[in-house]
Amino acid sequence: MAKEIAQRCDMYYYALNDYLKNKYGRKIYKIALDAGRTCPNRDGSCGSRGCIFCSGNGSGEFAADRNRPVSEQLQEAKARIQKKLPQGDVGYIAYFQAFTSTYGTVEELEPIFREAIKDPEVVILSIATRPDCLPPDILAMLERLNRYKPVWVELGLQTIWEDTAQYIRRGYDLTVYDQAVRALTERNLEVITHVILGLPGETAEQMLETVEYVGRTGTQGIKLQLLHVLKGTDLAIDYQSGKFQVLEMKEYIDILEQCIRHLPRNMVIHRLTGDGDKRLLIAPQWSGNKRMVMNTIRREFTVRNVIQGSALSESGL
């Protein structure tokens, strides 16, 4: 059956689950943690209101309680996961998700990250940050940690278009992203770039150009994120006043397919969409049913001959 799928397929993509299974030979779960940081776009360094789409939790709605030590955050999350699973050999990614997790001094940050990776079941340290928050001493710290366990650095690019970047209050130029990718890859740190699809004013062609640009930078992974409008954000004010519309599901899947087709085949796709906190989600409402959305994407991709890489790896391709 896998061979028949491979013969029909004119495009496959390398999903994160397949990458992890190939590398570690077991199931790896991501645990969202909070290092207790803030952001230069909130504390007045480059802005005070954050990115226009960012919630009060700094995009960390699913992260653990920042008031608890990292070791406790980990243990609580692992206990929740293990309740739902049969007994077996699993591993974890310690994912520092909320706000800007490299925003601070080495003296503040290194003990936090080391506390996470000393857990024997943690196999990867993943750190979400901004490209403008990677000074030389932080890069040196990440390089040290990478000698102990693999370190992934997730960069919030979102778009290559300057007008959009100014509208969303990103707070740095595209060249800053380019420099960060080079600095990280020179130190053998794995880079994952976040891109938002459906930002106000952008055409499908512009979104595709952003994705193609990321594919040329040498970043090893990408997260493709549907734009969510969340309560309490400045984006919600613009949406509710009718300044823009969000993508319908078919529009999103059409754009997503083209993005996949224009990325390098060896790039790991860490995310195909994303789900906002249902308590905060204003739009698009269809995105609130994650299982339905993912099933629809997979079904549509199969019909369009865009197949997840695992189907091909079984056939030896």
C-alpha positions as CSV (number, residue, x, y, z in Angstrom):
1,M,0.0,0.0,0.0
2,A,2.8,2.4,0.9
3,K,4.4,1.8,-2.5
4,E,1.1,2.6,-4.3
5,I,0.9,5.8,-2.3
6,A,4.4,6.7,-3.3
7,Q,3.7,6.1,-7.0
8,R,0.7,8.4,-6.8
9,C,2.5,11.1,-4.8
10,D,3.9,14.1,-6.6
11,M,5.0,15.8,-3.4
12,Y,5.8,14.7,0.1
13,Y,6.6,16.7,3.3
14,Y,8.8,15.8,6.2
15,A,6.6,16.1,9.3
16,L,8.1,16.6,12.8
17,N,6.7,13.3,14.1
18,D,8.5,11.4,11.4
19,Y,11.7,13.3,11.9
20,L,11.6,12.4,15.7
21,K,10.7,8.8,15.1
22,N,13.5,8.4,12.6
23,K,16.1,10.1,14.9
24,Y,15.0,8.7,18.3
25,G,13.1,5.5,17.4
26,R,10.3,6.3,19.9
27,K,7.5,8.7,20.6
28,I,8.7,12.2,21.6
29,Y,6.3,14.7,23.3
30,K,6.6,18.4,23.5
31,I,6.1,20.0,26.9
32,A,5.5,23.8,26.9
33,L,7.3,25.6,29.7
34,D,7.6,29.1,30.9
35,A,11.0,30.6,31.8
36,G,9.4,33.7,33.5
37,R,10.7,36.1,30.8
38,T,9.1,39.2,29.2
39,C,9.8,40.7,25.8
40,P,11.6,43.9,24.5
41,N,8.4,44.6,22.7
42,R,6.6,44.9,26.0
43,D,9.1,46.4,28.5
44,G,9.7,49.5,26.5
45,S,13.0,48.5,24.9
46,C,11.5,48.5,21.5
47,G,7.8,48.8,22.3
48,S,5.3,48.5,25.1
49,R,2.2,46.8,23.7
50,G,3.7,43.7,22.2
51,C,3.1,42.3,18.7
52,I,-0.4,43.1,17.6
53,F,-1.6,39.5,17.6
54,C,0.1,38.5,20.9
55,S,-2.0,37.7,23.9
56,G,-1.3,38.7,27.5
57,N,0.4,35.4,28.0
58,G,3.0,36.1,25.3
59,S,1.7,33.3,23.0
60,G,2.2,30.9,25.9
61,E,-1.4,29.9,26.6
62,F,-0.5,26.2,26.8
63,A,2.7,26.7,28.8
64,A,3.0,25.7,32.4
65,D,2.7,28.0,35.4
66,R,5.7,30.4,35.3
67,N,5.6,30.7,39.1
68,R,6.7,27.0,39.5
69,P,10.3,25.8,39.2
70,V,11.0,24.3,35.8
71,S,11.5,20.9,37.3
72,E,8.0,21.0,38.8
73,Q,6.6,22.3,35.5
74,L,8.1,19.3,33.7
75,Q,7.0,16.7,36.2
76,E,3.4,18.0,36.2
77,A,3.2,18.0,32.4
78,K,4.8,14.5,32.2
79,A,2.3,13.2,34.7
80,R,-0.6,14.5,32.6
81,I,0.8,12.9,29.5
82,Q,1.5,9.6,31.1
83,K,-2.0,9.2,32.4
84,K,-3.2,9.1,28.8
85,L,-0.6,6.7,27.4
86,P,0.1,3.0,27.6
87,Q,3.4,2.1,29.3
88,G,6.3,2.6,26.9
89,D,9.6,4.3,26.2
90,V,8.9,8.0,25.5
91,G,11.0,11.1,25.5
92,Y,10.3,14.8,25.8
93,I,11.1,18.2,24.3
94,A,11.5,20.9,26.9
95,Y,9.9,23.8,25.0
96,F,10.3,27.3,26.4
97,Q,7.3,28.8,24.6
98,A,6.1,31.9,26.4
99,F,7.3,35.5,25.6
100,T,11.0,35.8,24.6
101,S,12.9,33.0,26.3
102,T,16.4,34.3,25.6
103,Y,15.6,37.8,26.9
104,G,17.8,38.1,30.0
105,T,21.3,37.5,31.2
106,V,23.3,34.3,30.9
107,E,23.4,34.2,34.7
108,E,19.6,34.2,34.8
109,L,18.9,31.9,31.9
110,E,21.5,29.2,31.9
111,P,20.4,27.6,35.2
112,I,16.8,27.5,34.0
113,F,17.7,25.7,30.8
114,R,20.1,23.4,32.6
115,E,17.4,22.5,35.1
116,A,15.2,21.3,32.1
117,I,17.8,19.3,30.3
118,K,19.2,17.5,33.3
119,D,15.9,15.5,33.3
120,P,17.0,12.2,31.7
121,E,13.7,11.9,29.7
122,V,14.2,15.3,28.1
123,V,16.0,14.7,24.8
124,I,15.8,18.2,23.2
125,L,15.8,21.8,24.5
126,S,13.6,24.1,22.3
127,I,13.7,27.8,22.9
128,A,11.3,30.3,21.4
129,T,12.7,33.8,21.0
130,R,13.2,36.9,18.8
131,P,16.1,37.2,16.4
132,D,17.1,40.5,18.1
133,C,17.5,38.8,21.4
134,L,20.6,36.7,20.6
135,P,23.7,38.7,21.7
136,P,27.1,36.9,21.6
137,D,27.0,35.8,25.2
138,I,23.6,34.2,24.8
139,L,24.8,32.5,21.6
140,A,27.8,31.1,23.5
141,M,25.5,29.8,26.2
142,L,23.3,28.0,23.6
143,E,26.4,26.5,22.1
144,R,27.4,25.2,25.5
145,L,24.0,23.7,26.1
146,N,24.0,22.1,22.7
147,R,27.1,20.0,23.6
148,Y,25.0,18.4,26.3
149,K,21.6,17.9,24.5
150,P,20.4,19.2,21.1
151,V,19.2,22.8,21.2
152,W,16.5,24.1,18.9
153,V,16.0,27.9,18.6
154,E,12.6,29.0,17.3
155,L,12.6,32.4,15.7
156,G,9.4,34.4,15.2
157,L,9.8,35.9,11.7
158,Q,6.1,35.8,10.7
159,T,6.6,37.7,7.4
160,I,9.3,39.1,5.1
161,W,7.2,42.2,4.1
162,E,8.1,45.4,5.8
163,D,4.6,47.0,5.7
164,T,3.2,44.0,7.4
165,A,6.1,43.8,9.9
166,Q,5.4,47.4,10.9
167,Y,1.7,46.8,11.2
168,I,2.1,43.8,13.5
169,R,4.8,45.8,15.5
170,R,7.4,43.1,15.0
171,G,10.2,45.5,16.0
172,Y,13.1,44.4,14.0
173,D,14.3,44.4,10.3
174,L,14.5,41.3,8.1
175,T,18.3,41.6,8.1
176,V,18.3,40.9,11.9
177,Y,16.5,37.6,11.2
178,D,19.1,36.7,8.5
179,Q,22.0,37.5,10.8
180,A,20.4,35.4,13.6
181,V,20.0,32.3,11.3
182,R,23.6,32.6,10.2
183,A,24.9,33.0,13.8
184,L,22.9,30.0,15.0
185,T,23.7,27.7,12.1
186,E,27.4,28.5,12.4
187,R,27.2,27.2,16.0
188,N,25.4,24.0,14.8
189,L,22.2,25.0,16.5
190,E,19.0,23.9,14.8
191,V,16.8,26.8,13.7
192,I,13.0,26.7,13.3
193,T,11.2,29.7,11.8
194,H,7.7,30.7,12.6
195,V,5.5,32.1,9.8
196,I,2.0,33.3,10.1
197,L,-0.4,32.8,7.2
198,G,-3.3,35.2,6.8
199,L,-1.8,38.4,8.1
200,P,-3.9,41.4,7.3
201,G,-3.3,42.9,3.8
202,E,-1.1,40.0,2.6
203,T,-2.0,38.2,-0.6
204,A,-1.5,34.4,-1.1
205,E,1.5,35.3,-3.3
206,Q,3.1,37.3,-0.6
207,M,2.7,34.5,1.9
208,L,4.3,32.1,-0.5
209,E,7.2,34.5,-1.0
210,T,7.8,34.6,2.7
211,V,7.9,30.8,2.9
212,E,10.2,30.5,-0.1
213,Y,12.5,33.1,1.5
214,V,12.7,31.0,4.7
215,G,13.4,27.9,2.6
216,R,16.5,29.6,1.2
217,T,17.9,30.8,4.5
218,G,19.2,27.4,5.7
219,T,16.8,27.1,8.6
220,Q,16.1,23.5,9.3
221,G,12.5,23.6,10.3
222,I,9.4,25.8,9.8
223,K,6.1,26.3,11.7
224,L,3.2,27.4,9.5
225,Q,0.7,29.1,11.7
226,L,-2.8,30.2,10.9
227,L,-3.5,33.8,12.1
228,H,-5.7,33.7,15.2
229,V,-7.6,36.7,16.5
230,L,-7.6,36.5,20.3
231,K,-9.4,38.5,22.9
232,G,-7.5,41.3,24.5
233,T,-5.2,41.9,21.5
234,D,-5.0,45.0,19.4
235,L,-5.6,42.8,16.4
236,A,-9.0,42.0,17.8
237,I,-9.9,45.7,17.8
238,D,-9.0,45.9,14.1
239,Y,-10.9,42.7,13.3
240,Q,-14.0,43.7,15.1
241,S,-14.0,47.1,13.4
242,G,-14.0,45.3,10.0
243,K,-10.5,46.3,8.9
244,F,-9.7,42.8,7.7
245,Q,-11.1,39.3,7.2
246,V,-9.6,36.0,8.4
247,L,-9.0,33.0,6.1
248,E,-11.7,30.4,5.5
249,M,-10.5,26.8,5.9
250,K,-10.4,26.1,2.2
251,E,-8.4,29.2,1.5
252,Y,-6.0,28.3,4.2
253,I,-5.5,24.7,2.9
254,D,-5.0,26.0,-0.6
255,I,-2.2,28.4,0.6
256,L,-0.7,25.7,2.9
257,E,-0.4,23.2,0.0
258,Q,1.5,25.8,-2.1
259,C,3.8,26.5,0.8
260,I,4.6,22.8,1.2
261,R,5.3,22.5,-2.5
262,H,7.8,25.4,-2.4
263,L,9.8,24.4,0.6
264,P,12.9,22.1,0.4
265,R,11.9,18.5,0.8
266,N,14.3,17.9,3.7
267,M,12.9,20.8,5.7
268,V,11.1,19.6,8.8
269,I,7.5,20.8,9.0
270,H,6.9,21.4,12.7
271,R,3.4,22.8,12.4
272,L,0.7,22.9,9.7
273,T,-1.7,25.2,11.5
274,G,-2.1,25.8,15.2
275,D,-4.9,26.2,17.7
276,G,-5.6,29.3,19.7
277,D,-6.9,29.0,23.3
278,K,-10.7,28.5,22.9
279,R,-11.4,30.8,25.8
280,L,-9.7,33.6,23.9
281,L,-10.4,32.7,20.2
282,I,-12.5,35.2,18.3
283,A,-11.7,34.1,14.8
284,P,-11.6,32.0,12.7
285,Q,-14.0,29.9,14.7
286,W,-13.5,26.9,12.4
287,S,-9.9,26.7,13.8
288,G,-11.2,25.9,17.3
289,N,-11.8,22.2,16.4
290,K,-8.2,21.1,15.9
291,R,-9.0,17.4,15.3
292,M,-11.4,18.3,12.5
293,V,-9.0,20.8,11.0
294,M,-6.1,18.4,10.9
295,N,-8.2,15.5,9.5
296,T,-9.5,17.9,6.8
297,I,-5.9,19.0,5.9
298,R,-4.7,15.4,5.7
299,R,-7.7,14.3,3.6
300,E,-7.3,17.2,1.2
301,F,-3.5,16.7,1.0
302,T,-4.0,13.0,0.1
303,V,-6.5,13.9,-2.7
304,R,-4.0,16.5,-4.0
305,N,-1.1,14.0,-3.9
306,V,0.7,15.8,-1.0
307,I,1.7,13.0,1.3
308,Q,3.4,13.0,4.7
309,G,6.9,11.6,4.5
310,S,6.3,8.5,6.6
311,A,4.3,6.9,3.8
312,L,7.3,7.2,1.6
313,S,9.9,6.1,4.1
314,E,8.2,2.7,4.4
315,S,8.7,2.1,0.7
316,G,12.4,3.0,0.9
317,L,12.0,6.4,-1.0
